[in-house]
Amino acid sequence: MKKWLSIIGIGEDGLAGLSPIAVSCLDKAQIIFGGERHLSMLPHDDNREKIPWKSPFQTSITEIISRRGQVVCILASGDPLCYGVGATIIKDIPISEITIIPALSAFSLACSRLGWSLTEVETLSLCGRPVSLLQSYIYPGAKLLILSEGKNTPANVAEILTSRGYGNSQITVLEKMGNVDENIITGIANNWHKTNIAALNTIAVECIVDKEIVALSRFPGLPDHAFDHDGQLTKREVRAVTLSSLAPNPGELLWDVGAGCGSISIEWLRSHVRCRAIAIEQNSTRLNYIADNANALGTPNLQIMAGKALEVIQNLPAPNAIFIGGGVTAPEILENCWIALLPGGRMVVNVVTLEGEQRLYQWYEKVGGNFSRIAIQRAEPIGKFLGWKAISPVTQWVGRKN
């Protein structure tokens, strides 16, 4: 099918800033979709059908698809494929039917104002996303560019930075970039009192950590105290080995079965922004720990499933990796998880009891795999001195499904 849909990125300079090819696509359109702000940029005497976005957004996608065969144009902010509508549209309509004409993204514009190299900054969007997502992007010296939800987002960002011990961080709010009313506001996180901020803004942050704060790394093996828990926690050293065995890749899905406080699935998600994870836990108290930890550590997109694993996993999408940290002796849990695992997927099981080891060895005889024994000792005070205290050794089985 020929190209019938065009997605045109438009900046704050409106129609005047469009390229000749963008103007040509817009002029040929019979139907125009877009936000109220973008549709209002069109001339008042333009009598073509104009359709504003609906909620939920999928309703608008369905309507666009129903117009296949007509000449349709979408007006979008900046670069439609940079946290924009284009990235959503191409999941349902093949690129062979679409013409995409980007304008400068808010990130490119912000870098040009600040003199930052776009390749050296962290970018994220808080539009329609939990502000706690920011937590996993914060580290000493980080330069962040954030698409804002609205006028209150800078204050929310300042509050998170301050509570994390990054109160001296520099915040720059860039309002209406590309508009004649463009404005820049600067301040420090722990002294942020700006309230008169335009709804359309982008936030730049230079992260400066307080001297007494120990920064949290994105590399697996966060300190145990980074998690709220009731003792059901995969210890730091074992967690690092476990994540290495699970070997997360961007876009992959993890099942964290018997998730405890969610430490494994949370660190899986922190490894890459595109990783996905489902934490399965039946204990109500631990479910609260998982939710609290996910928000505190910047992984609010962790999907939390309450219930018994064997009942829950029947309706879940097939995973690329599975971690079982508890309940391994439950009948059929290994078998059902293994069946669900995608080809080439990894399954990692940790046990600390003889019964668990016995069950794992029986499983090993069926499907093979590899065993490791992880024994950790930590130095702890014994009176005036230090002595070694052993953590319960963990037997780990790792299998890859061929």
N, C-alpha and C positions, 0 to 999 in steps of 0.2 A: 504494500500500500504506500502511496506517496505521502509526503509529509503534510499533515493537516493541522498540526498543533505547533505553535511557536510560544516559547517562554522567553520573555524579554526582561532583562534586569534594568531597573530604573533607579536613578539616584535622587537626591534631594533637589537637584536642578531640574527635575521633571522632564517633560517632552523635549525641551531645548537641548538636553544633554544626550539624546539618543543618536546613534550612528545612522547613516543613510539606510543601511540594510535593516536596522531595527524599525525605522520609520516605515519602510516598505512593507514589512511583515504586519505591522500594526494597521496600516492603511487597508490592507487586503482582508483583514479579519472581519468575519460576520458576527462573531460573538466574542466578548471580552470578559475574562474572569480576573478577579484581583481583590485586594483589600479595599475598604472604603477610601482610604487615603490615596491609593494609586488611581482608583477609578475617578476620583474627584479632580485629578490632573487633566482629564480629557475635556475638550471644549464642551460648553453647555449645549451647543446645537448639534452635538454628535448623537444621533438617534439610534445607533446600533444597540443590540441587546447587551446589557452590562449586568454581570451576575457577581455579587459579592460572595466572599467565602462564608460557608456555613459551618456550624458546629454540630456534631463532630466533623472534622475535616474530611474524613472518608466519604461523607455524603457528597461533598463537592467533587471528589475524585470520580465517584460513580456518575455524577452528572456530566463531567467532562468526557468520560468514556462514551456516554450515551450520545454525544454530539459528534462521534467519529464520522468522517465523511464531509462534515462542514469545516469551514476555515475558522479555527479557534485560536485566540491569543490569550496568554496569561501575562499579567503585569506583576512583577515580583521585585523585592528589594535587592539591590546590589547584584551579587553573584548568586543566581538561583540554585547552584549546586554547593554552596557554602552555607550549611545549616539552613537552606532555603527550600522553597516548595519544589524545586526541580528534583532534589534528592528523593523526595517522596513520590513524585509523579512517575519517575522512570522505573519504579518497582512494579507499576501496573501497565505502563504503556511503553513499548519498545522504542529505543532511541532512533530507530530507522524511520519512525513516524513523527519525530520531533525535531524542531530547530531551536537551539538554545543560544541566546545572545546575551552574554553576561555584561554587567557594568562592574565598576570597581566594588569589591567587597568592603564592608566596614573595617575589616582587618587591614586591608591594603591601605585604606584611607588613614586609619589610625597610625600605622607605621610611618606613613609619609609625614604626618604631623609631629611625631615623636622622634623620628630618626632611628627607629628600630628596624632591624632586619627581620622580616617575617619568618625566615627559617630558624630564628633563634628564640622564638616566643612560643608559649603554650596558648592554644586557642580553645575556647569553649563557649557554649551558649547556655544561658539561664532562661531563655524564652520558653515558657511552658514546661520547665524542668525544675526539680527541687534545687534550692540554693545550696543545699548541703553537698551537691555534686562538686562544688569548689574545693572541698576539703582535700581531695586526693591530688589536686594540682599544686598545692602549696609546698614549697621547699625553699631553703635559703638561696637567694639570688635569682629566683624565678621571675621572669617577665610574663605577665598574663594579659591577654586580651579577651574581654568578656562581652558577649552580646547581652545587653541588659533586657530584663523583663519590663522595666518601666522606671518611673522616677524614684521609687523606693529601693531599687536594687543596689545602688551604691552604698546606702546605709547598711543594708543587709550584708554586703561584702565586707564593709569596714568592721562590723560586729564579729563576723567569723574570723577575720584576720586577727583582731585584738584578742579574742578568746583563745586562739591557737598560739599566742605568744609572738605574733607578728605585728604588734601594734604600731611599730615605727615605719611600717610599709607606706610607700608613696602611692596615693590614688589619684588618677587623672580621669576625669569624666569629659568625654568629647560629645558635645551635643550637636545634633542636626548637621553632621559633616556633609559638606557640599552645598549647603543652603546659604543664602545671604545672611541668615541669622546664626550661622555656626558659632559655637562658643566652647571654650575650654575652662574647666574648673579643676583646681588641684587642692590637695590636702593630705593630711596624715591620718591613718586608720583610727588610731586611738583618740583622735581629736576631731572626728568627722561630725560636723553639725550642719552640713549643707542640706537645705530642704527645697530651695527653689530650683529644681532640676527638670529639664524637659523630658517628656515621656520617651522620646526617641534619643537614646544615648548609648554610647559604647564606653566600657570601663577598661582602663589600663592600670595594672598594678605592678609595682616593683617590690618584691617580697624581701623584707628585712627582718630577720629573726632576732628576738631578744637574746641577750648574752647567756642567760641561764637556761634557755630552752634547748632541749635535745630534739633535733629535727627527726621526723618520721620519714624513712626511706620508702620508695616505691618497690624496692627489691624485697622479695619474700623473706620473712623472718622478723616481723615487727615485734617489739618488746611485749612480753605477756601483759604488762600493765596497760597497754594500749586498748585492751579489750575488757569490757565488763563481763564477768562470768561467775559461775557458782562452783568452779573447779573443773567443769567439763570443758577443758581447753587443750587443744593440741599445742604442746610447749614449743617455744620459739625455735629451738634447734631442730626438733622433729618436724615442725611445720615447714621449715626451709627445705629440708630433704624431701618432704612430701610434695611440695609445690614443684620441686625439680623433677620428681618422678611423674607428676601429672603433666608437666611440660605444656603450659598454656600457649596457644597461638591466637592471634587476633581473629575475632568472629566466632571462636569455638564456644560450645556450651558445656558447662560442668553441672553434674548432679552432686550435691554435697549431702550424702545420706546419713542421717543421725548427726545433724550439723552442730549440735551443742550451742556454742555462742557465735557460730558462723565464721570463725577465724579463717578456715581454709577457703571458703567461697569468697569471702571479702578480699583476701589477698590475691586470689585468682583474678578478680575483677580489677584490682588495683594495678595488675601487671600490664594491662592495655585497655584503652577506652572502649574498644570494640568487643572485648570478652563479655560473655554472658554466663550467668550462674543461677541455679535454683537450689535453695537451702531447704531441706526437708527435716522437720523436727516435730515430735508430738508433745513434748513437755511445754506447757504454757509459759512457765517462767523463762525458759530458755528462748522461746519464740520472741519474748520481749527483749532479751539480751541481743538477739540477732538483729532486730529492727533498730535498736539504739546504736549498736556497733556499726551497722551499715551507714547510718546517717552521720555518725561522728567521724567515720573514716572515708567518707566521700564516695560511697557506693550505694546510693539510694535506689538504684535500678536493680538491686538484688531481689529476685523473686523469692518470696518466702511461702512455703507450703506447710500447712499444719496437718498432722495426721500420721498414721502408721505408714511406713515406707511402702510396703507391699500394696497398699490400697492407693496411695498417692501416685506412684510412678506409672500406673496403668494409663493415665491420661496426659502424660507429659511428652513434650517433643524429644526425639531421640538425641542423646548426648554424644559429644566427642570424648568426654572423660567423666569418670565416676570416682568419687572418693567415699569410702565407707569407713567411718570412724567409730561406729557403735552399732550394736545389734547384729553382728556378723553371724551369731549362732541362731538367729531366727530362721525358721525353715524356708527354703527356696529364695532367700534374699539374694544370694550370690548368683544363682541361676537366672532369676528374673532380670537382675541388673545386667548381666552378661548378654542376655538375649536382646535387651534394649540398646546396648552399646553399638554405635555405628562402626562399620568396618574400618580398621586402622585406629580405632579408639583405644584409650588407656584406662585401665581400672587399677586403683590403688586401694589397698585395705590395710589398716593398722589395727593390731590387737595387742593386749597386754596380759591376757589370761591364757592358761594352758588349754582351756576348752576352746578358746578362739584359735589358738595355734593348731589344735587338732582339726578343727573345721577347715582351716586354711590349707592344711596339708592334704586333706581329702580332696579339696578343690584343685589344688596343684596337680594331683594325680590325674585329674580329668582334662585340664586345659593347659598345664605347664605354667610358665612364668618364672619369676625370680624372687628369691627371699633375701631379706637383709635384716640384721638385728641392729637397732639403733640404741646405744647405751650412752647416756649423758651424765656427767657428774659436774656439779656446780660447787664452787668454793663458798662456804658459809661460816659464820662465826661459831667457834667452839670456845666459850669463855673469852680469853683475851686473844685467842689465836684463830686461824682459819683452818678449816678442814673440808674434806670432800664429802658432799652429800649426793648420793645417787638418785636420779629420777628413775621411776619404773621403766625398765627397758621395753622398747617397742619392737614387735616383729612386724615387718612390712612385706607384703606381697605385691608385686607389680606384674600385671599382665597386659599384653597388647593383642587385640582381636584382629586376626588376619582375615 
